[in-house]
C-alpha cells in the first residue's frame, strides 16, 4: 500500500524495529524493498493484550512499526465543528499571521519534556525510599471565558515587538544579555 494513501490522522505511535539474531538478512531485504517501492506494510499486532492496526515502514536505516487507529476510532469530519462559517477580516488574519511569524523558532525537540512522567518518577523514587509524599494543593481552575481574539493578538504583538526592541537596543548598547540579567537581578526585578 502507498503511504500517501493513508491520512496522517491514522498514525499515532511509532516503535523502532530491529532484527532478532538470525533475522538480519530478512530485515535488510524488507527494509530495502519497502524503501525502493515507496510502499508500507499493514498488519495487526497484539501489544499488552490489545490488538492494534499497524504499519511497517522504512525510516532512514531502520524499520518502524507505527501503531494506527482503526477507522471506527476516528471521528468523521462531518460531526466536527471547525468554525469555517465564521467571518474573518483581513486585518485579523494578518495580525494572527504576524504573531505566528514573530513567535516561530527552530524545532528543538529536547525543549519539550513529559512533565507528568517526571513528576510520577519523583513520586515513585520517594516511595521506593519509604519517604512520605507531601500532597500538593490542586491548582485553581482556570476561567474559561470567551476572549476577544483580536485584542489578545494586538496585545501579544505589541509585547513581542517591545521585547524585540529591547533586545536590539541591548545589543546595540554593547552590553551582553548576561550583564543585563545580572543588573536586573541586583535591582530585584527578576527575583
C-alpha positions in Angstrom: 0.0 0.0 0.0 1.3 3.5 -0.8 2.0 5.5 2.4 0.5 8.6 0.7 -2.9 6.8 0.5 -3.3 6.8 4.3 -4.2 10.1 6.0 -1.7 11.1 8.8 -4.6 11.1 11.4 -4.5 7.2 11.3 -0.9 7.1 12.7 -0.2 7.7 16.3 2.7 5.7 17.9 6.0 4.6 16.4 8.3 1.8 17.5 11.7 1.1 16.1 12.1 -2.4 14.9 15.4 -4.3 15.0 16.2 -7.8 13.7 16.5 -10.7 16.1 19.6 -12.9 15.8 19.5 -14.7 12.5 16.9 -12.3 11.1 19.3 -9.7 9.8 19.0 -10.7 6.2 15.2 -10.7 6.1 15.1 -7.4 7.9 17.5 -5.8 5.4 15.6 -7.2 2.4 12.3 -5.9 3.7 13.8 -2.5 4.5 15.3 -2.1 1.1 12.3 -3.5 -0.7 9.9 -1.1 1.1 12.3 1.8 0.6 12.7 1.1 -3.1 9.0 0.8 -3.8 7.6 3.5 -1.5 5.2 1.0 -0.1 4.4 0.2 3.5 3.1 -3.0 5.1 -0.1 -3.1 7.1 -0.5 -5.6 9.9 -2.4 -6.4 13.1 -0.2 -6.8 16.2 -1.0 -7.5 19.8 0.6 -5.3 22.4 -0.4 -5.6 26.1 -3.3 -7.9 25.4 -4.8 -5.5 22.9 -5.0 -5.8 19.1 -3.7 -2.9 17.1 -3.6 -1.9 13.5 0.0 -1.1 12.5 2.1 0.0 9.6 5.7 -1.3 8.9 7.7 1.4 7.1 11.3 2.4 6.5 12.8 5.3 8.3 16.4 6.0 7.5 18.4 2.9 8.3 15.6 1.3 10.4 12.1 -0.1 10.0 9.4 1.4 12.1 6.2 -0.3 13.3 3.8 2.6 13.7 0.5 1.9 15.6 -2.6 3.1 13.8 -6.2 3.9 14.7 -8.9 1.7 13.3 -11.3 3.6 11.1 -14.0 3.3 13.8 -11.8 5.2 16.3 -11.5 8.3 14.1 -14.2 10.9 14.2 -15.9 11.7 11.0 -15.1 15.2 9.9 -18.8 15.8 9.3 -19.6 15.8 13.0 -16.8 18.1 14.0 -17.2 21.9 14.0 -14.3 23.8 12.5 -15.6 27.4 12.6 -15.2 27.8 8.8 -18.5 29.6 8.6 -17.2 32.4 10.9 -16.2 35.5 9.0 -12.6 36.6 9.4 -11.3 40.0 8.4 -8.1 40.6 6.5 -6.8 42.6 9.5 -7.4 39.8 11.9 -5.8 37.2 9.6 -2.7 39.4 9.0 -2.3 40.0 12.8 -2.6 36.3 13.5 0.0 35.5 10.8 2.3 38.2 12.1 2.0 36.8 15.6 2.8 33.3 14.4 5.8 34.6 12.4 7.1 36.5 15.4 6.8 33.5 17.7 8.2 31.0 15.2 11.5 29.3 16.1 13.6 26.4 15.0 12.3 23.0 16.1 14.2 21.8 19.2 12.5 18.6 20.4 14.7 18.5 23.5 13.0 21.6 24.9 9.8 19.6 25.4 9.6 17.2 28.3 6.9 14.9 29.7 6.3 16.8 33.0 3.7 14.2 34.1 6.2 11.4 33.7 8.9 13.3 35.5 6.6 14.1 38.5 5.4 10.4 38.5 9.0 9.2 38.6 9.8 11.5 41.5 6.9 10.1 43.5 8.0 6.5 42.7 11.5 7.3 43.8 10.2 8.8 47.1 8.0 5.8 47.7 10.9 3.5 47.0 12.9 5.3 49.7 10.0 5.0 52.1 9.6 8.7 52.2 6.3 10.4 53.0 4.9 12.1 49.9 3.6 15.6 50.5 0.3 16.3 49.0 0.3 19.3 46.6 -2.7 21.7 46.5 -4.7 21.4 43.4 -4.2 24.4 41.1 -7.0 26.9 40.9 -9.3 26.2 38.0 -8.6 28.5 35.0 -11.6 30.5 33.9 -12.9 29.6 30.5 -14.2 33.0 29.5 -14.5 33.7 25.8 -12.0 36.4 24.8 -11.7 38.9 22.1 -9.1 37.3 19.8 -8.2 40.5 18.0 -7.5 42.3 21.3 -5.3 39.4 22.5 -3.5 39.3 19.2 -2.8 43.0 19.3 -1.5 42.8 22.9 0.7 39.8 22.1 2.1 41.5 19.0 2.9 44.7 20.9 4.5 42.7 23.8 6.6 40.7 21.3 7.7 43.8 19.4 8.7 45.6 22.6 10.8 42.5 23.6 12.5 42.5 20.3 13.1 46.3 20.5 14.6 45.8 24.0 16.8 43.0 22.7 18.1 45.1 19.8 18.7 48.1 22.0 20.5 46.0 24.5 22.7 44.6 21.7 23.4 48.0 20.2 24.3 49.4 23.6 27.2 46.9 23.7 26.1 45.1 26.8 25.6 41.4 26.9 22.4 39.8 27.8 24.1 38.1 30.8 25.2 41.5 32.1 21.7 42.9 31.8 20.3 39.9 33.6 22.8 40.3 36.4 21.9 44.0 36.6 18.2 43.3 36.8 18.8 40.6 39.5 20.7 43.0 41.6 17.9 45.5 41.2 15.5 42.8 42.3 13.5 42.8 39.1 14.0 39.1 38.3 13.7 37.7 41.8 
